[in-house]
Amino acid sequence: MRRVRLSGAAGVGDLARQLGVSASTIRRDLETLDRDGTLRRVRGGALVTLRDTTTDPHPGPGLGFGPDADVDRPFAEVVTANEQDKEAVAERAARLVRDGDVLLLDIGTTTVRLARRLRGRPVTVVTSSLAVLDVLRADPEVELLLLGGMVRRAYHSLVGVLTEQALGQINADRVFLGASGVRPDGRLVDTTLAEVPLKRAMIAAAGQVVLLADRHKFPGTGALRVCGPEDVDVIVTNPGADETTLAACAAAGAQVLLA
Protein backbone atom coordinates (compact mmCIF):
# COMPACT_ATOMS: atom_id res chain seq x y z
CA MET A 1 0.00 0.00 0.00
CA ARG A 2 2.86 2.36 0.68
CA ARG A 3 4.18 1.87 -2.86
CA VAL A 4 0.73 2.43 -4.40
CA ARG A 5 0.19 5.53 -2.28
CA LEU A 6 3.54 7.04 -3.24
CA SER A 7 2.83 6.84 -6.98
CA GLY A 8 -0.97 7.00 -7.00
CA ALA A 9 -1.03 3.83 -9.12
CA ALA A 10 1.06 0.71 -9.60
CA GLY A 11 1.25 -2.17 -12.05
CA VAL A 12 1.24 -5.83 -11.08
CA GLY A 13 4.63 -6.45 -12.72
CA ASP A 14 6.28 -3.49 -11.01
CA LEU A 15 4.98 -4.52 -7.58
CA ALA A 16 6.06 -8.12 -8.09
CA ARG A 17 9.61 -7.07 -8.99
CA GLN A 18 9.87 -4.50 -6.19
CA LEU A 19 8.60 -6.87 -3.50
CA GLY A 20 10.26 -10.04 -4.78
CA VAL A 21 7.10 -12.12 -5.12
CA SER A 22 5.13 -13.62 -7.99
CA ALA A 23 2.61 -11.68 -10.08
CA SER A 24 -0.13 -14.09 -8.96
CA THR A 25 0.60 -13.25 -5.32
CA ILE A 26 0.30 -9.53 -6.09
CA ARG A 27 -2.99 -10.08 -7.96
CA ARG A 28 -4.49 -11.97 -5.01
CA ASP A 29 -3.35 -9.27 -2.58
CA LEU A 30 -4.75 -6.49 -4.76
CA GLU A 31 -8.10 -8.28 -4.98
CA THR A 32 -8.19 -8.56 -1.18
CA LEU A 33 -7.31 -4.88 -0.74
CA ASP A 34 -9.94 -3.91 -3.33
CA ARG A 35 -12.64 -5.88 -1.49
CA ASP A 36 -11.94 -4.10 1.79
CA GLY A 37 -11.87 -0.69 0.06
CA THR A 38 -8.18 0.03 0.69
CA LEU A 39 -7.42 0.53 -3.02
CA ARG A 40 -9.14 0.19 -6.39
CA ARG A 41 -8.19 -2.82 -8.50
CA VAL A 42 -7.93 -2.09 -12.22
CA ARG A 43 -6.74 -4.11 -15.20
CA GLY A 44 -2.99 -4.59 -14.84
CA GLY A 45 -2.62 -3.04 -11.40
CA ALA A 46 -4.27 -0.81 -8.82
CA LEU A 47 -5.10 2.83 -8.12
CA VAL A 48 -5.11 4.65 -4.82
CA THR A 49 -8.68 5.45 -3.75
CA LEU A 50 -9.94 8.98 -3.14
CA ARG A 51 -10.68 8.01 0.47
CA ASP A 52 -7.12 6.78 0.91
CA THR A 53 -5.58 10.13 -0.08
CA THR A 54 -7.97 12.45 1.71
CA THR A 55 -9.93 11.16 4.67
CA ASP A 56 -8.37 8.03 6.08
CA PRO A 57 -7.36 8.96 9.64
CA HIS A 58 -5.49 5.70 10.24
CA PRO A 59 -3.25 4.97 7.26
CA GLY A 60 -0.98 2.66 9.19
CA PRO A 61 2.15 3.19 11.26
CA GLY A 62 4.97 5.07 9.63
CA LEU A 63 3.25 5.61 6.26
CA GLY A 64 2.39 9.27 6.82
CA PHE A 65 -0.76 9.46 4.69
CA GLY A 66 -3.40 10.82 7.06
CA PRO A 67 -5.42 13.98 6.26
CA ASP A 68 -2.56 16.23 7.36
CA ALA A 69 0.15 14.36 5.51
CA ASP A 70 2.03 15.45 2.41
CA VAL A 71 0.01 13.51 -0.19
CA ASP A 72 1.80 15.48 -2.96
CA ARG A 73 5.10 13.78 -2.26
CA PRO A 74 5.73 12.35 -5.77
CA PHE A 75 5.35 15.77 -7.47
CA ALA A 76 7.17 17.56 -4.65
CA GLU A 77 10.05 15.09 -4.79
CA VAL A 78 10.74 15.57 -8.49
CA VAL A 79 9.98 19.28 -8.88
CA THR A 80 13.47 20.29 -7.72
CA ALA A 81 15.35 17.42 -9.38
CA ASN A 82 17.63 18.33 -12.31
CA GLU A 83 16.27 21.88 -12.28
CA GLN A 84 18.78 23.43 -14.66
CA ASP A 85 18.25 20.72 -17.27
CA LYS A 86 14.47 21.06 -17.04
CA GLU A 87 14.62 24.85 -17.27
CA ALA A 88 16.75 24.61 -20.40
CA VAL A 89 14.32 22.14 -21.99
CA ALA A 90 11.34 24.37 -21.16
CA GLU A 91 13.04 27.45 -22.57
CA ARG A 92 13.84 25.69 -25.85
CA ALA A 93 10.33 24.25 -26.09
CA ALA A 94 8.77 27.69 -25.65
CA ARG A 95 10.50 28.80 -28.84
CA LEU A 96 8.44 26.24 -30.77
CA VAL A 97 5.20 27.98 -29.82
CA ARG A 98 3.57 30.44 -32.20
CA ASP A 99 0.98 33.04 -31.30
CA GLY A 100 -2.50 31.63 -31.81
CA ASP A 101 -1.43 28.02 -31.23
CA VAL A 102 -3.68 25.53 -29.46
CA LEU A 103 -1.41 23.60 -27.09
CA LEU A 104 -1.91 20.45 -25.06
CA LEU A 105 0.24 20.39 -21.93
CA ASP A 106 0.80 17.04 -20.24
CA ILE A 107 1.43 16.71 -16.52
CA GLY A 108 4.98 16.97 -15.20
CA THR A 109 7.45 19.40 -13.72
CA THR A 110 8.96 20.37 -17.08
CA THR A 111 5.59 21.25 -18.61
CA VAL A 112 4.94 23.49 -15.60
CA ARG A 113 8.17 25.32 -16.38
CA LEU A 114 7.02 25.66 -19.99
CA ALA A 115 3.69 27.06 -18.80
CA ARG A 116 5.51 29.87 -16.98
CA ARG A 117 7.10 30.84 -20.30
CA LEU A 118 3.69 31.03 -21.95
CA ARG A 119 2.46 33.80 -19.67
CA GLY A 120 1.40 36.81 -21.68
CA ARG A 121 1.26 34.83 -24.93
CA PRO A 122 -1.95 34.79 -27.05
CA VAL A 123 -2.29 31.00 -27.06
CA THR A 124 -4.83 28.41 -25.99
CA VAL A 125 -3.63 25.88 -23.42
CA VAL A 126 -5.52 22.64 -22.79
CA THR A 127 -4.30 20.60 -19.85
CA SER A 128 -5.05 17.96 -17.23
CA SER A 129 -2.37 19.43 -14.96
CA LEU A 130 -3.52 21.32 -11.89
CA ALA A 131 0.00 22.70 -11.55
CA VAL A 132 -0.28 24.25 -15.04
CA LEU A 133 -3.66 25.65 -14.01
CA ASP A 134 -2.07 27.32 -11.00
CA VAL A 135 0.56 28.95 -13.24
CA LEU A 136 -1.82 30.29 -15.89
CA ARG A 137 -5.18 30.78 -14.19
CA ALA A 138 -4.75 34.55 -13.68
CA ASP A 139 -3.24 35.32 -17.10
CA PRO A 140 -5.75 37.21 -19.29
CA GLU A 141 -3.80 36.53 -22.50
CA VAL A 142 -3.90 32.73 -22.27
CA GLU A 143 -7.17 30.98 -23.04
CA LEU A 144 -7.12 28.09 -20.57
CA LEU A 145 -9.13 24.89 -20.91
CA LEU A 146 -9.01 22.43 -18.02
CA LEU A 147 -9.92 18.83 -18.81
CA GLY A 148 -12.34 17.23 -16.36
CA GLY A 149 -11.83 14.04 -14.40
CA MET A 150 -10.88 12.61 -11.04
CA VAL A 151 -8.30 14.57 -9.07
CA ARG A 152 -5.07 12.66 -8.59
CA ARG A 153 -3.55 14.71 -5.81
CA ALA A 154 -0.16 13.03 -5.71
CA TYR A 155 0.54 14.18 -9.26
CA HIS A 156 -1.50 17.41 -9.37
CA SER A 157 -3.51 15.98 -12.27
CA LEU A 158 -6.92 14.90 -13.51
CA VAL A 159 -7.40 11.34 -14.76
CA GLY A 160 -10.10 8.91 -15.76
CA VAL A 161 -12.74 8.32 -18.38
CA LEU A 162 -14.05 11.91 -18.23
CA THR A 163 -10.57 13.22 -19.05
CA GLU A 164 -10.20 10.81 -21.94
CA GLN A 165 -13.63 11.72 -23.33
CA ALA A 166 -12.82 15.43 -23.15
CA LEU A 167 -9.60 14.85 -25.08
CA GLY A 168 -11.69 13.28 -27.83
CA GLN A 169 -13.14 16.76 -28.49
CA ILE A 170 -9.75 18.49 -28.77
CA ASN A 171 -7.87 19.36 -31.95
CA ALA A 172 -4.51 20.82 -30.87
CA ASP A 173 -1.63 22.13 -32.94
CA ARG A 174 0.86 20.36 -30.73
CA VAL A 175 1.18 18.46 -27.49
CA PHE A 176 4.07 18.89 -25.09
CA LEU A 177 4.37 15.44 -23.62
CA GLY A 178 6.19 14.10 -20.58
CA ALA A 179 7.32 10.54 -19.88
CA SER A 180 9.23 8.58 -17.27
CA GLY A 181 11.86 7.71 -19.81
CA VAL A 182 12.85 6.65 -23.30
CA ARG A 183 14.06 3.09 -23.85
CA PRO A 184 17.23 2.46 -25.90
CA ASP A 185 15.06 1.51 -28.90
CA GLY A 186 13.22 4.85 -28.70
CA ARG A 187 10.00 3.67 -27.04
CA LEU A 188 8.41 6.14 -24.62
CA VAL A 189 7.57 4.51 -21.28
CA ASP A 190 5.91 5.57 -18.07
CA THR A 191 5.40 4.21 -14.58
CA THR A 192 1.95 5.62 -13.78
CA LEU A 193 -0.88 3.39 -14.89
CA ALA A 194 -3.59 6.05 -14.74
CA GLU A 195 -1.71 8.52 -16.95
CA VAL A 196 -0.75 6.32 -19.90
CA PRO A 197 -4.22 6.31 -21.58
CA LEU A 198 -4.28 10.11 -21.32
CA LYS A 199 -0.87 10.46 -22.91
CA ARG A 200 -2.02 8.29 -25.80
CA ALA A 201 -5.21 10.35 -26.15
CA MET A 202 -3.16 13.56 -26.18
CA ILE A 203 -0.96 12.15 -28.94
CA ALA A 204 -4.07 11.33 -30.98
CA ALA A 205 -5.48 14.84 -30.43
CA ALA A 206 -2.42 16.80 -31.60
CA GLY A 207 -0.97 17.63 -34.98
CA GLN A 208 2.58 17.56 -33.62
CA VAL A 209 3.99 15.57 -30.70
CA VAL A 210 6.84 17.21 -28.77
CA LEU A 211 8.52 15.18 -26.03
CA LEU A 212 10.04 17.17 -23.18
CA ALA A 213 12.60 14.98 -21.42
CA ASP A 214 15.80 16.02 -19.69
CA ARG A 215 19.00 14.10 -20.40
CA HIS A 216 18.58 11.80 -17.39
CA LYS A 217 15.65 10.07 -19.10
CA PHE A 218 17.80 8.72 -21.94
CA PRO A 219 17.62 5.82 -21.52
CA GLY A 220 14.87 5.66 -18.92
CA THR A 221 12.76 3.04 -17.21
CA GLY A 222 9.05 2.34 -17.00
CA ALA A 223 6.88 -0.75 -17.24
CA LEU A 224 4.16 0.82 -19.36
CA ARG A 225 4.54 1.60 -23.06
CA VAL A 226 3.21 5.00 -24.12
CA CYS A 227 4.13 5.00 -27.81
CA GLY A 228 6.88 4.19 -30.26
CA PRO A 229 9.51 6.63 -31.53
CA GLU A 230 7.65 6.90 -34.84
CA ASP A 231 4.82 8.68 -32.99
CA VAL A 232 7.07 11.53 -31.80
CA ASP A 233 7.84 14.48 -34.07
CA VAL A 234 10.24 16.49 -31.89
CA ILE A 235 12.34 15.64 -28.83
CA VAL A 236 13.68 18.45 -26.65
CA THR A 237 16.44 17.34 -24.29
CA ASN A 238 19.91 18.32 -23.09
CA PRO A 239 23.44 17.65 -24.31
CA GLY A 240 24.64 14.51 -22.58
CA ALA A 241 21.53 12.45 -23.30
CA ASP A 242 22.41 8.91 -24.34
CA GLU A 243 23.48 9.10 -27.98
CA THR A 244 22.38 5.59 -28.88
CA THR A 245 18.86 6.24 -27.65
CA LEU A 246 18.69 9.58 -29.44
CA ALA A 247 19.94 7.93 -32.63
CA ALA A 248 17.12 5.37 -32.47
CA CYS A 249 14.60 8.20 -32.11
CA ALA A 250 16.12 10.15 -34.99
CA ALA A 251 16.13 7.04 -37.19
CA ALA A 252 12.37 6.75 -36.60
CA GLY A 253 11.87 10.33 -37.82
CA ALA A 254 12.01 12.44 -34.66
CA GLN A 255 13.78 15.79 -34.75
CA VAL A 256 16.13 16.10 -31.78
CA LEU A 257 16.65 19.57 -30.30
CA LEU A 258 19.35 20.02 -27.65
CA ALA A 259 18.85 22.73 -25.05
C-alpha positions as CSV (number, residue, x, y, z in Angstrom):
1,M,0.0,0.0,0.0
2,R,2.9,2.4,0.7
3,R,4.2,1.9,-2.9
4,V,0.7,2.4,-4.4
5,R,0.2,5.5,-2.3
6,L,3.5,7.0,-3.2
7,S,2.8,6.8,-7.0
8,G,-1.0,7.0,-7.0
9,A,-1.0,3.8,-9.1
10,A,1.1,0.7,-9.6
11,G,1.3,-2.2,-12.1
12,V,1.2,-5.8,-11.1
13,G,4.6,-6.4,-12.7
14,D,6.3,-3.5,-11.0
15,L,5.0,-4.5,-7.6
16,A,6.1,-8.1,-8.1
17,R,9.6,-7.1,-9.0
18,Q,9.9,-4.5,-6.2
19,L,8.6,-6.9,-3.5
20,G,10.3,-10.0,-4.8
21,V,7.1,-12.1,-5.1
22,S,5.1,-13.6,-8.0
23,A,2.6,-11.7,-10.1
24,S,-0.1,-14.1,-9.0
25,T,0.6,-13.2,-5.3
26,I,0.3,-9.5,-6.1
27,R,-3.0,-10.1,-8.0
28,R,-4.5,-12.0,-5.0
29,D,-3.4,-9.3,-2.6
30,L,-4.8,-6.5,-4.8
31,E,-8.1,-8.3,-5.0
32,T,-8.2,-8.6,-1.2
33,L,-7.3,-4.9,-0.7
34,D,-9.9,-3.9,-3.3
35,R,-12.6,-5.9,-1.5
36,D,-11.9,-4.1,1.8
37,G,-11.9,-0.7,0.1
38,T,-8.2,0.0,0.7
39,L,-7.4,0.5,-3.0
40,R,-9.1,0.2,-6.4
41,R,-8.2,-2.8,-8.5
42,V,-7.9,-2.1,-12.2
43,R,-6.7,-4.1,-15.2
44,G,-3.0,-4.6,-14.8
45,G,-2.6,-3.0,-11.4
46,A,-4.3,-0.8,-8.8
47,L,-5.1,2.8,-8.1
48,V,-5.1,4.6,-4.8
49,T,-8.7,5.5,-3.8
50,L,-9.9,9.0,-3.1
51,R,-10.7,8.0,0.5
52,D,-7.1,6.8,0.9
53,T,-5.6,10.1,-0.1
54,T,-8.0,12.4,1.7
55,T,-9.9,11.2,4.7
56,D,-8.4,8.0,6.1
57,P,-7.4,9.0,9.6
58,H,-5.5,5.7,10.2
59,P,-3.2,5.0,7.3
60,G,-1.0,2.7,9.2
61,P,2.1,3.2,11.3
62,G,5.0,5.1,9.6
63,L,3.3,5.6,6.3
64,G,2.4,9.3,6.8
65,F,-0.8,9.5,4.7
66,G,-3.4,10.8,7.1
67,P,-5.4,14.0,6.3
68,D,-2.6,16.2,7.4
69,A,0.2,14.4,5.5
70,D,2.0,15.4,2.4
71,V,0.0,13.5,-0.2
72,D,1.8,15.5,-3.0
73,R,5.1,13.8,-2.3
74,P,5.7,12.4,-5.8
75,F,5.3,15.8,-7.5
76,A,7.2,17.6,-4.7
77,E,10.1,15.1,-4.8
78,V,10.7,15.6,-8.5
79,V,10.0,19.3,-8.9
80,T,13.5,20.3,-7.7
81,A,15.4,17.4,-9.4
82,N,17.6,18.3,-12.3
83,E,16.3,21.9,-12.3
84,Q,18.8,23.4,-14.7
85,D,18.2,20.7,-17.3
86,K,14.5,21.1,-17.0
87,E,14.6,24.9,-17.3
88,A,16.8,24.6,-20.4
89,V,14.3,22.1,-22.0
90,A,11.3,24.4,-21.2
91,E,13.0,27.4,-22.6
92,R,13.8,25.7,-25.8
93,A,10.3,24.2,-26.1
94,A,8.8,27.7,-25.7
95,R,10.5,28.8,-28.8
96,L,8.4,26.2,-30.8
97,V,5.2,28.0,-29.8
98,R,3.6,30.4,-32.2
99,D,1.0,33.0,-31.3
100,G,-2.5,31.6,-31.8
101,D,-1.4,28.0,-31.2
102,V,-3.7,25.5,-29.5
103,L,-1.4,23.6,-27.1
104,L,-1.9,20.4,-25.1
105,L,0.2,20.4,-21.9
106,D,0.8,17.0,-20.2
107,I,1.4,16.7,-16.5
108,G,5.0,17.0,-15.2
109,T,7.4,19.4,-13.7
110,T,9.0,20.4,-17.1
111,T,5.6,21.3,-18.6
112,V,4.9,23.5,-15.6
113,R,8.2,25.3,-16.4
114,L,7.0,25.7,-20.0
115,A,3.7,27.1,-18.8
116,R,5.5,29.9,-17.0
117,R,7.1,30.8,-20.3
118,L,3.7,31.0,-21.9
119,R,2.5,33.8,-19.7
120,G,1.4,36.8,-21.7
121,R,1.3,34.8,-24.9
122,P,-2.0,34.8,-27.1
123,V,-2.3,31.0,-27.1
124,T,-4.8,28.4,-26.0
125,V,-3.6,25.9,-23.4
126,V,-5.5,22.6,-22.8
127,T,-4.3,20.6,-19.8
128,S,-5.0,18.0,-17.2
129,S,-2.4,19.4,-15.0
130,L,-3.5,21.3,-11.9
131,A,0.0,22.7,-11.6
132,V,-0.3,24.3,-15.0
133,L,-3.7,25.6,-14.0
134,D,-2.1,27.3,-11.0
135,V,0.6,29.0,-13.2
136,L,-1.8,30.3,-15.9
137,R,-5.2,30.8,-14.2
138,A,-4.7,34.6,-13.7
139,D,-3.2,35.3,-17.1
140,P,-5.7,37.2,-19.3
141,E,-3.8,36.5,-22.5
142,V,-3.9,32.7,-22.3
143,E,-7.2,31.0,-23.0
144,L,-7.1,28.1,-20.6
145,L,-9.1,24.9,-20.9
146,L,-9.0,22.4,-18.0
147,L,-9.9,18.8,-18.8
148,G,-12.3,17.2,-16.4
149,G,-11.8,14.0,-14.4
150,M,-10.9,12.6,-11.0
151,V,-8.3,14.6,-9.1
152,R,-5.1,12.7,-8.6
153,R,-3.6,14.7,-5.8
154,A,-0.2,13.0,-5.7
155,Y,0.5,14.2,-9.3
156,H,-1.5,17.4,-9.4
157,S,-3.5,16.0,-12.3
158,L,-6.9,14.9,-13.5
159,V,-7.4,11.3,-14.8
160,G,-10.1,8.9,-15.8
161,V,-12.7,8.3,-18.4
162,L,-14.0,11.9,-18.2
163,T,-10.6,13.2,-19.0
164,E,-10.2,10.8,-21.9
165,Q,-13.6,11.7,-23.3
166,A,-12.8,15.4,-23.1
167,L,-9.6,14.8,-25.1
168,G,-11.7,13.3,-27.8
169,Q,-13.1,16.8,-28.5
170,I,-9.8,18.5,-28.8
171,N,-7.9,19.4,-32.0
172,A,-4.5,20.8,-30.9
173,D,-1.6,22.1,-32.9
174,R,0.9,20.4,-30.7
175,V,1.2,18.5,-27.5
176,F,4.1,18.9,-25.1
177,L,4.4,15.4,-23.6
178,G,6.2,14.1,-20.6
179,A,7.3,10.5,-19.9
180,S,9.2,8.6,-17.3
181,G,11.9,7.7,-19.8
182,V,12.9,6.6,-23.3
183,R,14.1,3.1,-23.8
184,P,17.2,2.5,-25.9
185,D,15.1,1.5,-28.9
186,G,13.2,4.8,-28.7
187,R,10.0,3.7,-27.0
188,L,8.4,6.1,-24.6
189,V,7.6,4.5,-21.3
190,D,5.9,5.6,-18.1
191,T,5.4,4.2,-14.6
192,T,2.0,5.6,-13.8
193,L,-0.9,3.4,-14.9
194,A,-3.6,6.1,-14.7
195,E,-1.7,8.5,-17.0
196,V,-0.8,6.3,-19.9
197,P,-4.2,6.3,-21.6
198,L,-4.3,10.1,-21.3
199,K,-0.9,10.5,-22.9
200,R,-2.0,8.3,-25.8
201,A,-5.2,10.3,-26.1
202,M,-3.2,13.6,-26.2
203,I,-1.0,12.2,-28.9
204,A,-4.1,11.3,-31.0
205,A,-5.5,14.8,-30.4
206,A,-2.4,16.8,-31.6
207,G,-1.0,17.6,-35.0
208,Q,2.6,17.6,-33.6
209,V,4.0,15.6,-30.7
210,V,6.8,17.2,-28.8
211,L,8.5,15.2,-26.0
212,L,10.0,17.2,-23.2
213,A,12.6,15.0,-21.4
214,D,15.8,16.0,-19.7
215,R,19.0,14.1,-20.4
216,H,18.6,11.8,-17.4
217,K,15.6,10.1,-19.1
218,F,17.8,8.7,-21.9
219,P,17.6,5.8,-21.5
220,G,14.9,5.7,-18.9
221,T,12.8,3.0,-17.2
222,G,9.1,2.3,-17.0
223,A,6.9,-0.8,-17.2
224,L,4.2,0.8,-19.4
225,R,4.5,1.6,-23.1
226,V,3.2,5.0,-24.1
227,C,4.1,5.0,-27.8
228,G,6.9,4.2,-30.3
229,P,9.5,6.6,-31.5
230,E,7.7,6.9,-34.8
231,D,4.8,8.7,-33.0
232,V,7.1,11.5,-31.8
233,D,7.8,14.5,-34.1
234,V,10.2,16.5,-31.9
235,I,12.3,15.6,-28.8
236,V,13.7,18.4,-26.7
237,T,16.4,17.3,-24.3
238,N,19.9,18.3,-23.1
239,P,23.4,17.6,-24.3
240,G,24.6,14.5,-22.6
241,A,21.5,12.5,-23.3
242,D,22.4,8.9,-24.3
243,E,23.5,9.1,-28.0
244,T,22.4,5.6,-28.9
245,T,18.9,6.2,-27.6
246,L,18.7,9.6,-29.4
247,A,19.9,7.9,-32.6
248,A,17.1,5.4,-32.5
249,C,14.6,8.2,-32.1
250,A,16.1,10.1,-35.0
251,A,16.1,7.0,-37.2
252,A,12.4,6.8,-36.6
253,G,11.9,10.3,-37.8
254,A,12.0,12.4,-34.7
255,Q,13.8,15.8,-34.8
256,V,16.1,16.1,-31.8
257,L,16.7,19.6,-30.3
258,L,19.3,20.0,-27.6
259,A,18.9,22.7,-25.1
